[in-house]
Amino acid sequence: MKTHIKTLAIAALGLIYTALGHAQKFSISGKFPGLTNGAAVELETEMQGNTVTLVRTKVVNGAFKLVGQVKSPTVARLKINDKASYAENEEPREHSVNLVVENVPIIIDAVQYDSIPLDTDLEHPSAELEKHVRVKGGREQANYQKWRDMVRQAEINAWYSEQAWLNYAYEHPKATSEPATENSLKALARKDKVELKRLNREFVEAHPNTAIALKLQRESMTEVFVNTRAELEKLIERFKNNVDRQGYASFKLFVQSLMKYTKGKEAVDFVVFEPDGKQSKLLASLSKDKYNIVDFWASWCVPCRREFPFIKQALKVTGDKAQFVVLSYSIDSKKKEWTDCITKNMLANEDWKHISTLKGWDSEALKLYNITTVPCTILISPKGNVLGFDLRGEQLLNTVKRLKNGELSHD
């Protein structure tokens, strides 16, 4: 009798473990018009800056089903090809659905395959087409949908206003100065972008424990020297209970890596050379009684050359006694190209100095200040502390005006 009871108990435990095993897996299924048999279906996510495929399958009998497992709710992307095979030089046409994967059954429904946002669509924002797709999943998918409902129209507005501005600018390349129409389009595009950022920030602050909030926060942190150490530590604390445990671990490491690029941190020194060949160091080249704008650029960089007028205008804004100096650090590798560009564009004066190491992208300064693109600027106080990062165009002019009005403290 005891043996029989023991056998039943073991069997019951086995059923429980089996049930738990099934409960701990996700299934993503879909069946709607337009799916092509044999077409690839793939689920991918971002892990520590890399795209990782979680699971893949193919369309069979006009439907697909993916089965897998995630350690915690994960923001992911489902990609579906438009056909089973492609010619040698043919690029796959992938339609995609963004979602949050949890270990629950997930059903994707669409009006038809072509109604799903196309990755290469240049005529419509994906936010406009996603209304044709419905994803039924777990709690985190519901939170994701709440966010999409909150920002969708703002995202659509931002996409169209930016396209209108860029298209107008492209069609009027010979304008010597920005016409009123372009100024108006640019202002609207920026206004819509600011509104979209505001809504994203509002959602993140209200729902910090959701998987999508963690992803939004990470994607918003594209610049260095904009947060103090205390602010970064608060971010780590704010998201410590986020449901995406794997994502939080990666996020925490990322934020910790920014600790060496905090606002107010003392500028890092390195060896430089002036156009006449004289060796110096960055800190020795900085003004001790004015603000310093260290401008990273290159003679071959077209966007860098577009910044020249803004720098010249910024120097004029402050009048005869500028509150700042410009120290342009070139990442050129050939001295003649560097110095010729300075001379041709009349870039040198009492408040505009030039330095370089002529090592191109191997320049030590790029690594020390985490600079991956040019143009890029760093604002350094008279005391040698970093106060701002990537001030360009009108943002640079606004910062200079604040300097002139005494609205910025030294540190």
DRENZAMI-956557 format. One line per 3 residues: number of its first residue (from 0); their letters; for each residue x, y, z of N, C-alpha, C. Coordinates in steps of 0.02 Angstrom, whole numbers, plus 50000, padded with zeros to 5 digits. Layout:
REM residues N
NUM = A = X:Y:Z:X:Y:Z:X:Y:Z | ... .
***
This chain:
REM residues 411
0 = MKT = 50042:49939:50000:50000:50000:50000:50043:50063:50000 | 50094:50062:50045:50138:50120:50048:50175:50130:49983 | 50195:50073:49953:50231:50076:49889:50185:50107:49835 .
3 = HIK = 50122:50086:49837:50074:50112:49789:50064:50187:49796 | 50057:50210:49860:50048:50281:49873:50109:50320:49850 | 50169:50292:49865:50231:50325:49845:50236:50332:49769 .
6 = TLA = 50214:50278:49734:50215:50279:49661:50168:50333:49635 | 50108:50338:49665:50060:50389:49645:50087:50459:49657 | 50121:50468:49714:50150:50533:49731:50202:50554:49681 .
9 = IAA = 50245:50506:49663:50298:50520:49613:50266:50538:49547 | 50214:50500:49529:50180:50514:49465:50148:50583:49465 | 50119:50601:49522:50087:50667:49528:50139:50722:49521 .
12 = LGL = 50196:50713:49554:50250:50762:49549:50273:50768:49477 | 50275:50711:49444:50296:50712:49373:50249:50753:49331 | 50184:50745:49345:50134:50784:49308:50141:50859:49323 .
15 = IYT = 50155:50875:49387:50164:50945:49406:50224:50975:49370 | 50281:50938:49370:50341:50963:49337:50330:50970:49262 | 50292:50922:49233:50277:50926:49161:50234:50988:49147 .
18 = ALG = 50185:50999:49190:50141:51057:49181:50181:51122:49188 | 50225:51123:49238:50267:51183:49248:50312:51194:49188 | 50338:51138:49161:50382:51143:49103:50347:51175:49045 .
21 = HAQ = 50282:51154:49035:50244:51184:48980:50228:51257:48995 | 50213:51272:49058:50195:51340:49077:50254:51388:49069 | 50314:51362:49073:50373:51404:49070:50398:51415:48999 .
24 = KFS = 50358:51396:48950:50376:51408:48880:50326:51454:48847 | 50349:51490:48797:50303:51532:48759:50288:51498:48692 | 50231:51515:48666:50214:51494:48597:50186:51555:48562 .
27 = ISG = 50212:51568:48503:50189:51625:48463:50160:51597:48398 | 50096:51606:48389:50065:51578:48329:50028:51632:48289 | 50024:51620:48225:49990:51667:48181:49964:51634:48118 .
30 = KFP = 49905:51653:48097:49876:51628:48034:49831:51682:48006 | 49852:51711:47949:49813:51763:47918:49828:51763:47843 | 49785:51794:47802:49794:51793:47730:49861:51822:47708 .
33 = GLT = 49891:51791:47657:49953:51818:47628:50016:51785:47650 | 50014:51742:47701:50074:51706:47723:50093:51655:47670 | 50157:51652:47652:50181:51607:47600:50214:51546:47631 .
36 = NGA = 50192:51487:47611:50222:51426:47636:50298:51425:47623 | 50335:51408:47675:50408:51405:47668:50443:51469:47687 | 50405:51524:47695:50436:51588:47713:50463:51584:47784 .
39 = AVE = 50521:51616:47796:50554:51614:47861:50519:51660:47911 | 50514:51635:47972:50487:51674:48028:50538:51671:48084 | 50556:51729:48111:50611:51732:48159:50595:51780:48215 .
42 = LET = 50611:51760:48276:50602:51802:48335:50670:51824:48360 | 50681:51890:48365:50746:51915:48386:50739:51968:48440 | 50793:51978:48477:50794:52029:48529:50864:52058:48534 .
45 = EMQ = 50870:52112:48573:50935:52143:48584:50964:52122:48651 | 51026:52099:48650:51060:52081:48711:51129:52111:48712 | 51140:52158:48759:51205:52191:48767:51229:52221:48701 .
48 = GNT = 51183:52253:48665:51201:52287:48603:51203:52243:48542 | 51189:52179:48549:51190:52133:48492:51121:52105:48478 | 51106:52093:48414:51043:52062:48395:51050:51987:48400 .
51 = VTL = 51005:51956:48439:51009:51884:48451:50943:51851:48429 | 50949:51797:48391:50890:51760:48370:50870:51711:48424 | 50808:51715:48447:50784:51671:48500:50758:51605:48473 .
54 = VRT = 50722:51609:48418:50694:51548:48388:50672:51565:48317 | 50672:51515:48273:50650:51526:48204:50611:51465:48179 | 50569:51478:48129:50530:51424:48099:50511:51445:48028 .
57 = KVV = 50468:51407:47996:50443:51424:47929:50367:51420:47928 | 50337:51455:47880:50265:51453:47872:50245:51385:47841 | 50198:51352:47873:50173:51287:47850:50097:51290:47847 .
60 = NGA = 50069:51273:47789:49996:51274:47780:49967:51342:47797 | 50003:51395:47778:49978:51463:47789:49979:51487:47860 | 50019:51454:47902:50022:51474:47973:50092:51461:48000 .
63 = FKL = 50106:51489:48059:50171:51477:48091:50161:51471:48166 | 50209:51438:48198:50208:51432:48271:50280:51428:48295 | 50297:51472:48340:50363:51473:48371:50356:51453:48444 .
66 = VGQ = 50401:51410:48467:50400:51389:48536:50469:51399:48566 | 50472:51428:48624:50537:51439:48656:50528:51459:48729 | 50580:51489:48757:50578:51506:48828:50619:51569:48840 .
69 = VKS = 50594:51613:48882:50632:51672:48903:50638:51671:48979 | 50693:51698:49005:50704:51699:49077:50659:51750:49112 | 50640:51802:49075:50596:51853:49102:50564:51888:49042 .
72 = PTV = 50511:51928:49052:50479:51963:48997:50530:52001:48955 | 50527:51992:48889:50579:52018:48845:50548:52055:48785 | 50569:52117:48774:50547:52154:48715:50581:52123:48655 .
75 = ARL = 50542:52104:48605:50570:52069:48547:50538:52092:48482 | 50561:52062:48429:50537:52080:48362:50527:52017:48322 | 50467:52009:48293:50451:51952:48251:50458:51972:48178 .
78 = KIN = 50500:51937:48140:50510:51953:48069:50482:51897:48027 | 50445:51916:47975:50415:51867:47929:50434:51885:47858 | 50467:51840:47822:50485:51853:47753:50424:51848:47708 .
81 = DKA = 50428:51879:47649:50370:51880:47605:50367:51819:47559 | 50421:51781:47555:50419:51719:47514:50473:51670:47539 | 50471:51610:47511:50514:51556:47537:50587:51564:47516 .
84 = SYA = 50599:51589:47457:50669:51595:47434:50678:51658:47392 | 50741:51679:47387:50756:51741:47351:50812:51729:47300 | 50812:51770:47248:50865:51765:47198:50931:51786:47230 .
87 = ENE = 50987:51771:47197:51054:51783:47225:51065:51855:47247 | 51043:51902:47206:51054:51973:47222:50991:52007:47249 | 50942:51969:47269:50878:51996:47293:50879:52002:47369 .
90 = EPR = 50860:52061:47393:50856:52072:47465:50788:52048:47492 | 50788:52012:47548:50725:51989:47578:50681:52048:47597 | 50616:52041:47587:50568:52091:47609:50537:52066:47674 .
93 = EHS = 50556:52097:47728:50533:52074:47793:50481:52121:47823 | 50426:52092:47843:50376:52129:47882:50387:52110:47955 | 50379:52157:48000:50395:52142:48070:50343:52167:48119 .
96 = VNL = 50339:52132:48175:50294:52149:48229:50334:52154:48294 | 50328:52210:48328:50362:52217:48393:50314:52194:48448 | 50342:52161:48498:50301:52134:48551:50343:52121:48613 .
99 = VVE = 50309:52102:48668:50344:52081:48728:50330:52007:48738 | 50383:51967:48741:50376:51895:48746:50378:51874:48820 | 50328:51838:48840:50325:51807:48906:50311:51732:48896 .
102 = NVP = 50323:51692:48945:50311:51620:48939:50237:51604:48944 | 50200:51628:48895:50127:51617:48890:50111:51609:48817 | 50051:51583:48801:50031:51581:48730:50021:51652:48703 .
105 = III = 50048:51665:48644:50043:51730:48612:50014:51720:48542 | 49963:51758:48526:49931:51752:48461:49938:51818:48423 | 49962:51812:48360:49969:51871:48317:49917:51867:48261 .
108 = DAV = 49879:51919:48255:49827:51921:48203:49837:51985:48162 | 49823:51980:48097:49829:52037:48052:49776:52034:47999 | 49759:52092:47971:49710:52094:47918:49734:52051:47860 .
111 = QYD = 49797:52059:47843:49832:52017:47794:49907:52030:47801 | 49947:51987:47770:50019:51992:47778:50045:52061:47758 | 50022:52088:47701:50047:52152:47676:50027:52211:47719 .
114 = SIP = 49981:52201:47766:49961:52256:47810:50009:52265:47869 | 50054:52215:47878:50104:52220:47932:50159:52268:47910 | 50184:52311:47955:50236:52358:47937:50296:52325:47902 .
117 = LDT = 50317:52356:47847:50375:52332:47809:50437:52369:47830 | 50491:52333:47844:50552:52364:47870:50579:52418:47824 | 50572:52409:47759:50602:52455:47711:50552:52507:47684 .
120 = DLE = 50495:52514:47716:50444:52561:47693:50467:52633:47706 | 50476:52672:47653:50498:52741:47660:50442:52791:47651 | 50381:52765:47640:50324:52809:47627:50276:52815:47686 .
123 = HPS = 50281:52768:47732:50236:52769:47790:50274:52752:47853 | 50257:52784:47909:50287:52764:47973:50257:52698:47996 | 50298:52657:48027:50273:52592:48050:50216:52600:48099 .
126 = AEL = 50216:52656:48137:50162:52668:48185:50094:52674:48151 | 50094:52696:48089:50031:52704:48053:50002:52637:48031 | 50047:52589:48018:50025:52524:47993:50013:52473:48048 .
129 = EKH = 50043:52485:48106:50037:52435:48160:49965:52427:48185 | 49922:52474:48168:49852:52469:48189:49817:52409:48157 | 49847:52382:48103:49818:52324:48069:49839:52259:48102 .
132 = VRV = 49882:52263:48153:49908:52203:48185:49884:52201:48258 | 49863:52142:48281:49842:52133:48350:49883:52077:48381 | 49910:52091:48440:49950:52042:48476:49916:52029:48543 .
135 = KGG = 49898:51967:48555:49868:51948:48618:49919:51905:48657 | 49941:51930:48714:49991:51894:48753:49979:51901:48827 | 50034:51913:48864:50029:51918:48937:50022:51989:48962 .
138 = REQ = 50036:51999:49026:50028:52064:49058:50074:52116:49028 | 50136:52096:49014:50184:52145:48987:50167:52166:48916 | 50135:52122:48878:50112:52141:48812:50056:52193:48819 .
141 = ANY = 50015:52186:48869:49962:52235:48882:49992:52302:48900 | 50047:52302:48940:50081:52364:48957:50113:52395:48895 | 50140:52353:48852:50170:52377:48789:50116:52411:48747 .
144 = QKW = 50058:52380:48743:50004:52408:48703:49980:52474:48732 | 49981:52480:48798:49963:52542:48831:50010:52599:48809 | 50074:52583:48806:50123:52632:48783:50112:52651:48710 .
147 = RDM = 50100:52600:48668:50089:52614:48596:50027:52659:48587 | 49975:52645:48623:49914:52685:48617:49927:52757:48639 | 49973:52766:48685:49988:52832:48713:50030:52874:48665 .
150 = VRQ = 50076:52843:48628:50124:52881:48588:50114:52875:48513 | 50069:52831:48491:50064:52815:48419:50053:52878:48376 | 50004:52919:48393:49989:52977:48352:50047:53027:48352 .
153 = AEI = 50079:53035:48409:50137:53080:48413:50194:53055:48370 | 50203:52989:48368:50255:52958:48327:50240:52969:48253 | 50178:52963:48234:50157:52974:48165:50169:53048:48146 .
156 = NAW = 50149:53093:48190:50159:53164:48177:50232:53181:48168 | 50274:53154:48212:50346:53168:48210:50377:53142:48145 | 50354:53084:48123:50381:53054:48061:50364:53098:48001 .
159 = YSE = 50301:53117:47994:50280:53156:47936:50309:53227:47936 | 50313:53259:47993:50340:53327:47995:50415:53327:47979 | 50450:53275:48002:50522:53271:47985:50532:53258:47911 .
162 = QAW = 50491:53214:47882:50495:53200:47810:50480:53262:47769 | 50432:53301:47790:50414:53362:47754:50472:53411:47754 | 50505:53418:47812:50562:53463:47817:50621:53438:47774 .
165 = LNY = 50637:53374:47780:50694:53346:47743:50682:53348:47668 | 50621:53333:47647:50605:53335:47576:50611:53406:47548 | 50587:53454:47586:50592:53524:47563:50664:53545:47558 .
168 = AYE = 50705:53526:47608:50775:53545:47608:50812:53512:47550 | 50793:53450:47534:50824:53414:47478:50807:53447:47411 | 50746:53471:47406:50723:53501:47343:50748:53572:47334 .
171 = HPK = 50776:53602:47387:50802:53670:47383:50874:53673:47408 | 50920:53636:47374:50990:53632:47399:51031:53695:47388 | 51010:53738:47342:51051:53796:47324:51034:53859:47363 .
174 = ATS = 50988:53853:47409:50969:53912:47449:51028:53935:47490 | 51045:53999:47485:51102:54025:47523:51086:54032:47596 | 51023:54043:47613:51002:54046:47682:50935:54012:47688 .
177 = EPA = 50918:53990:47749:50856:53954:47758:50795:53999:47745 | 50753:53980:47697:50692:54019:47684:50642:54010:47740 | 50594:54054:47741:50543:54053:47794:50506:53986:47795 .
180 = TEN = 50494:53959:47736:50458:53895:47732:50496:53839:47766 | 50562:53835:47752:50602:53782:47782:50607:53793:47858 | 50614:53855:47879:50617:53869:47951:50553:53846:47986 .
183 = SLK = 50497:53857:47953:50433:53837:47981:50427:53761:47986 | 50448:53727:47932:50446:53654:47931:50493:53624:47984 | 50551:53653:47990:50600:53629:48039:50573:53639:48110 .
186 = ALA = 50543:53696:48123:50516:53710:48189:50461:53660:48208 | 50418:53644:48159:50364:53596:48172:50393:53527:48185 | 50444:53507:48146:50475:53442:48155:50505:53436:48225 .
189 = RKD = 50538:53488:48247:50569:53486:48313:50516:53486:48368 | 50463:53523:48358:50409:53525:48407:50378:53456:48415 | 50365:53422:48359:50335:53355:48361:50383:53305:48393 .
192 = KVE = 50447:53312:48380:50497:53267:48410:50500:53276:48485 | 50498:53338:48507:50498:53353:48579:50437:53324:48613 | 50379:53329:48580:50318:53302:48609:50322:53226:48615 .
195 = LKR = 50350:53193:48565:50358:53120:48568:50403:53100:48625 | 50458:53137:48633:50504:53122:48689:50470:53133:48756 | 50429:53184:48760:50393:53199:48822:50347:53142:48841 .
198 = LNR = 50310:53116:48792:50263:53062:48806:50300:52998:48826 | 50355:52983:48792:50395:52924:48810:50421:52931:48882 | 50445:52990:48898:50472:53002:48965:50416:52996:49017 .
201 = EFV = 50358:53021:49001:50301:53018:49046:50282:52945:49061 | 50282:52904:49008:50265:52833:49017:50317:52798:49061 | 50380:52810:49046:50435:52779:49083:50431:52796:49158 .
204 = EAH = 50418:52859:49172:50415:52881:49242:50355:52852:49279 | 50301:52841:49241:50241:52813:49273:50242:52737:49279 | 50281:52704:49235:50282:52630:49234:50353:52603:49230 .
207 = PNT = 50396:52620:49279:50466:52600:49276:50479:52525:49280 | 50430:52486:49304:50441:52414:49311:50421:52374:49250 | 50395:52407:49199:50376:52371:49138:50436:52359:49093 .
210 = AIA = 50433:52306:49054:50489:52288:49010:50502:52342:48958 | 50449:52371:48929:50459:52421:48877:50488:52485:48905 | 50472:52502:48968:50500:52563:48999:50576:52558:49004 .
213 = LKL = 50601:52499:49022:50673:52490:49027:50707:52500:48959 | 50676:52473:48907:50704:52481:48840:50702:52554:48818 | 50648:52589:48832:50642:52659:48813:50695:52701:48849 .
216 = QRE = 50706:52687:48913:50757:52724:48951:50826:52713:48922 | 50841:52651:48906:50907:52635:48877:50917:52669:48810 | 50866:52669:48768:50872:52699:48702:50877:52775:48705 .
219 = SMT = 50853:52805:48758:50856:52878:48765:50925:52901:48787 | 50966:52856:48812:51032:52876:48839:51086:52869:48785 | 51086:52916:48739:51131:52913:48682:51192:52958:48689 .
222 = EVF = 51192:53000:48741:51247:53047:48750:51281:53038:48817 | 51344:53058:48820:51381:53056:48883:51390:53127:48910 | 51412:53132:48972:51423:53196:49006:51358:53237:49013 .
225 = VNT = 51301:53203:49016:51238:53238:49025:51207:53224:49094 | 51232:53172:49128:51207:53155:49194:51262:53158:49246 | 51243:53177:49307:51291:53173:49362:51293:53101:49387 .
228 = RAE = 51343:53087:49428:51348:53019:49456:51287:53002:49497 | 51263:53051:49536:51204:53040:49578:51143:53023:49535 | 51136:53057:49478:51079:53044:49433:51083:52974:49404 .
231 = LEK = 51142:52952:49386:51151:52884:49359:51135:52832:49413 | 51156:52845:49473:51142:52798:49528:51067:52793:49541 | 51032:52849:49534:50959:52849:49542:50925:52808:49487 .
234 = LIE = 50953:52810:49427:50925:52770:49372:50930:52695:49388 | 50987:52674:49413:50996:52604:49431:50946:52584:49484 | 50934:52628:49532:50887:52615:49586:50815:52614:49560 .
237 = RFK = 50799:52660:49515:50731:52667:49490:50706:52605:49455 | 50751:52571:49419:50729:52514:49378:50747:52446:49410 | 50766:52447:49474:50789:52385:49505:50736:52331:49510 .
240 = NNV = 50672:52350:49508:50617:52301:49512:50586:52288:49443 | 50620:52306:49390:50593:52294:49323:50584:52220:49310 | 50530:52204:49276:50514:52133:49263:50564:52099:49216 .
243 = DRQ = 50596:52138:49173:50646:52110:49128:50712:52105:49165 | 50721:52050:49202:50780:52043:49244:50844:52039:49203 | 50842:52004:49148:50901:51999:49105:50918:52067:49075 .
246 = GYA = 50866:52103:49054:50876:52170:49027:50901:52218:49078 | 50878:52211:49141:50900:52256:49194:50974:52245:49210 | 50996:52182:49210:51067:52167:49223:51111:52201:49172 .
249 = SFK = 51089:52199:49108:51127:52231:49055:51124:52307:49062 | 51065:52333:49080:51055:52405:49089:51099:52431:49145 | 51103:52394:49199:51143:52415:49257:51217:52420:49237 .
252 = LFV = 51241:52371:49200:51311:52372:49178:51323:52432:49132 | 51274:52446:49089:51280:52503:49042:51284:52569:49081 | 51240:52578:49129:51239:52640:49168:51304:52647:49208 .
255 = QSL = 51328:52593:49235:51391:52594:49273:51449:52613:49227 | 51445:52593:49164:51499:52611:49117:51500:52686:49102 | 51443:52720:49115:51439:52792:49102:51466:52833:49161 .
258 = MKY = 51482:52800:49216:51505:52836:49275:51570:52875:49261 | 51610:52852:49213:51671:52888:49198:51660:52945:49148 | 51597:52953:49127:51580:53008:49081:51525:53052:49112 .
261 = TKG = 51531:53067:49176:51478:53105:49210:51488:53180:49202 | 51431:53215:49204:51431:53287:49200:51466:53316:49261 | 51511:53364:49249:51549:53394:49304:51615:53360:49317 .
264 = KEA = 51627:53305:49283:51690:53268:49292:51748:53308:49263 | 51805:53303:49295:51863:53339:49271:51884:53314:49202 | 51899:53359:49157:51918:53341:49089:51982:53298:49090 .
267 = VDF = 51984:53248:49047:52042:53203:49043:52094:53234:48997 | 52156:53232:49017:52210:53264:48979:52239:53215:48927 | 52267:53242:48874:52302:53202:48824:52347:53248:48783 .
270 = VVF = 52397:53219:48751:52446:53256:48712:52416:53277:48645 | 52430:53339:48624:52406:53365:48560:52462:53404:48525 | 52450:53420:48462:52497:53461:48424:52460:53518:48391 .
273 = EPD = 52491:53575:48390:52463:53633:48356:52484:53633:48283 | 52451:53673:48239:52468:53672:48168:52542:53686:48153 | 52576:53724:48195:52647:53738:48183:52692:53682:48208 .
276 = GKQ = 52663:53628:48234:52702:53572:48256:52718:53572:48330 | 52701:53625:48365:52716:53630:48436:52674:53580:48476 | 52707:53542:48520:52672:53493:48562:52644:53526:48624 .
279 = SKL = 52584:53505:48643:52553:53532:48702:52507:53479:48733 | 52466:53498:48780:52416:53454:48809:52349:53489:48811 | 52296:53450:48811:52229:53479:48809:52219:53528:48867 .
282 = LAS = 52232:53507:48928:52218:53550:48986:52259:53614:48984 | 52320:53610:48957:52362:53670:48952:52335:53718:48898 | 52298:53690:48850:52271:53731:48796:52205:53763:48814 .
285 = LSK = 52174:53740:48868:52109:53767:48888:52116:53835:48922 | 52065:53877:48912:52064:53941:48946:52046:53931:49019 | 52078:53969:49063:52064:53963:49134:52015:54016:49159 .
288 = DKY = 51996:54063:49115:51947:54114:49135:51887:54118:49088 | 51883:54072:49041:51826:54069:48996:51804:53996:48988 | 51744:53988:48964:51720:53921:48947:51756:53897:48884 .
291 = NIV = 51761:53832:48876:51796:53803:48819:51750:53755:48781 | 51744:53765:48718:51707:53718:48676:51757:53680:48635 | 51766:53616:48652:51812:53573:48615:51773:53542:48558 .
294 = DFW = 51792:53559:48498:51754:53539:48438:51792:53484:48401 | 51765:53424:48399:51795:53368:48363:51769:53367:48292 | 51815:53369:48244:51795:53375:48174:51848:53344:48129 .
297 = ASW = 51837:53350:48063:51886:53327:48013:51874:53365:47948 | 51927:53376:47911:51921:53416:47849:51877:53381:47797 | 51875:53314:47799:51836:53276:47750:51763:53269:47770 .
300 = CVP = 51745:53292:47829:51678:53283:47857:51631:53339:47835 | 51584:53323:47791:51537:53374:47766:51494:53403:47822 | 51464:53362:47865:51425:53391:47921:51467:53437:47966 .
303 = CRR = 51532:53421:47971:51576:53464:48012:51581:53533:47982 | 51587:53535:47916:51593:53600:47882:51529:53641:47888 | 51473:53606:47894:51409:53641:47902:51405:53675:47970 .
306 = EFP = 51446:53653:48017:51446:53682:48084:51487:53746:48088 | 51532:53757:48039:51575:53817:48040:51536:53881:48049 | 51483:53892:48009:51445:53955:48016:51416:53964:48086 .
309 = FIK = 51394:53909:48118:51365:53913:48185:51419:53934:48236 | 51479:53906:48228:51533:53923:48274:51552:53997:48265 | 51556:54019:48202:51572:54089:48189:51519:54135:48218 .
312 = QAL = 51456:54115:48209:51400:54156:48235:51401:54156:48311 | 51418:54099:48341:51421:54094:48414:51474:54142:48442 | 51530:54147:48408:51583:54192:48430:51561:54266:48424 .
315 = KVT = 51519:54281:48374:51495:54349:48365:51442:54367:48416 | 51403:54317:48437:51347:54330:48484:51371:54362:48548 | 51430:54340:48571:51454:54365:48636:51489:54433:48630 .
318 = GDK = 51495:54459:48570:51525:54525:48562:51601:54524:48563 | 51629:54582:48579:51703:54589:48578:51736:54545:48631 | 51703:54537:48688:51733:54496:48741:51695:54431:48747 .
321 = AQF = 51718:54381:48711:51684:54316:48712:51692:54282:48779 | 51638:54249:48801:51640:54212:48864:51667:54142:48855 | 51686:54125:48794:51711:54058:48781:51763:54060:48725 .
324 = VVL = 51801:54006:48721:51848:53997:48665:51833:53929:48633 | 51851:53923:48570:51841:53861:48533:51909:53828:48523 | 51912:53764:48539:51972:53725:48529:51953:53667:48483 .
327 = SYS = 51968:53674:48419:51948:53623:48371:52000:53567:48366 | 51977:53507:48381:52022:53448:48380:52006:53409:48316 | 52053:53409:48269:52043:53374:48206:52064:53301:48211 .
330 = IDS = 52023:53257:48182:52042:53186:48179:52069:53169:48110 | 52093:53220:48075:52127:53208:48011:52190:53166:48023 | 52214:53135:47970:52277:53098:47974:52331:53130:47931 .
333 = KKK = 52312:53179:47889:52361:53214:47846:52361:53288:47863 | 52420:53313:47881:52426:53381:47905:52404:53433:47853 | 52423:53424:47790:52407:53473:47738:52331:53481:47730 .
336 = EWT = 52295:53425:47731:52222:53429:47724:52192:53466:47783 | 52220:53455:47842:52196:53488:47903:52208:53564:47900 | 52270:53583:47888:52288:53654:47889:52258:53692:47829 .
339 = DCI = 52253:53659:47771:52223:53691:47713:52149:53708:47726 | 52115:53663:47759:52043:53674:47775:52035:53733:47823 | 52081:53738:47871:52078:53794:47919:52087:53860:47882 .
342 = TKN = 52136:53862:47837:52151:53924:47800:52095:53942:47752 | 52073:53892:47714:52021:53904:47663:51957:53931:47693 | 51938:53905:47752:51875:53925:47783:51882:53979:47837 .
345 = MLA = 51944:54004:47843:51958:54059:47891:51932:54041:47961 | 51959:53987:47987:51934:53960:48050:51975:53981:48112 | 52032:54012:48100:52076:54028:48157:52072:54102:48176 .
348 = NED = 52067:54115:48241:52073:54183:48267:52092:54178:48341 | 52090:54234:48375:52112:54235:48445:52072:54188:48490 | 52007:54180:48474:51964:54138:48515:51948:54070:48483 .
351 = WKH = 51984:54054:48429:51972:53991:48395:52040:53959:48378 | 52060:53911:48420:52124:53878:48412:52115:53808:48383 | 52170:53779:48359:52166:53713:48328:52220:53666:48354 .
354 = IST = 52200:53603:48364:52246:53551:48388:52230:53485:48353 | 52277:53438:48354:52266:53373:48325:52323:53326:48345 | 52315:53262:48331:52370:53214:48338:52382:53180:48270 .
357 = LKG = 52338:53197:48221:52343:53168:48153:52343:53092:48154 | 52303:53064:48197:52298:52990:48201:52229:52964:48179 | 52190:53008:48148:52125:52986:48123:52081:52958:48178 .
360 = WDS = 52046:52903:48162:52001:52872:48211:52038:52836:48266 | 52104:52832:48261:52144:52801:48314:52164:52853:48368 | 52138:52913:48361:52155:52966:48409:52134:52945:48480 .
363 = EAL = 52179:52953:48527:52166:52934:48596:52107:52973:48625 | 52099:53035:48604:52046:53077:48632:51976:53048:48619 | 51967:53015:48562:51902:52987:48545:51882:52933:48596 .
366 = KLY = 51931:52893:48616:51917:52840:48664:51906:52870:48734 | 51946:52920:48752:51940:52950:48818:51873:52984:48830 | 51844:53011:48775:51781:53047:48782:51722:53011:48750 .
369 = NIT = 51733:52947:48732:51679:52905:48705:51646:52936:48644 | 51686:52963:48599:51661:52995:48538:51664:52946:48480 | 51607:52934:48449:51603:52885:48394:51586:52917:48327 .
372 = TVP = 51566:52980:48328:51550:53015:48266:51574:53088:48270 | 51585:53117:48212:51599:53189:48209:51550:53220:48160 | 51531:53283:48170:51555:53329:48221:51528:53312:48291 .
375 = CTI = 51565:53333:48341:51544:53324:48410:51580:53377:48452 | 51546:53403:48502:51577:53455:48544:51571:53437:48618 | 51617:53463:48657:51616:53455:48729:51624:53524:48761 .
378 = LIS = 51581:53542:48807:51586:53605:48842:51623:53595:48908 | 51679:53631:48917:51720:53624:48976:51723:53692:49012 | 51713:53691:49078:51712:53752:49117:51782:53781:49126 .
381 = PKG = 51787:53844:49149:51853:53873:49163:51893:53833:49214 | 51858:53795:49257:51892:53754:49307:51912:53686:49279 | 51895:53673:49216:51917:53611:49185:51869:53552:49193 .
384 = NVL = 51805:53567:49208:51755:53514:49216:51708:53511:49156 | 51690:53450:49136:51646:53441:49078:51574:53457:49097 | 51542:53502:49060:51474:53525:49076:51423:53506:49023 .
387 = GFD = 51446:53492:48962:51399:53477:48909:51430:53436:48854 | 51388:53405:48814:51413:53359:48762:51371:53368:48698 | 51406:53369:48642:51375:53371:48575:51328:53431:48566 .
390 = LRG = 51354:53490:48583:51316:53552:48571:51329:53573:48499 | 51277:53573:48459:51285:53589:48388:51229:53634:48364 | 51242:53669:48308:51191:53710:48277:51159:53759:48325 .
393 = EQL = 51093:53761:48325:51056:53808:48367:51065:53794:48441 | 51077:53731:48458:51089:53714:48528:51152:53747:48553 | 51203:53750:48510:51265:53784:48527:51252:53859:48537 .
396 = LNT = 51214:53889:48492:51199:53960:48497:51160:53976:48561 | 51113:53932:48578:51074:53943:48639:51117:53938:48701 | 51165:53891:48700:51211:53884:48757:51255:53946:48764 .
399 = VKR = 51278:53971:48708:51319:54032:48709:51280:54091:48736 | 51217:54097:48717:51176:54151:48743:51167:54146:48818 | 51161:54084:48843:51154:54074:48915:51219:54094:48950 .
402 = LKN = 51276:54080:48918:51340:54101:48946:51343:54177:48951 | 51321:54209:48897:51323:54282:48894:51279:54313:48948 | 51222:54280:48962:51175:54306:49011:51190:54284:49082 .
405 = GEL = 51245:54247:49090:51265:54224:49157:51220:54170:49186 | 51188:54131:49142:51141:54080:49165:51176:54014:49180 | 51241:54007:49163:51277:53946:49176:51331:53960:49229 .
408 = SHD = 51333:53917:49279:51385:53924:49331:51447:53888:49306 | 51504:53903:49336:51566:53874:49313:51567:53799:49320 | 51533:53771:49371:51535:53699:49380:51468:53673:49406 .
***
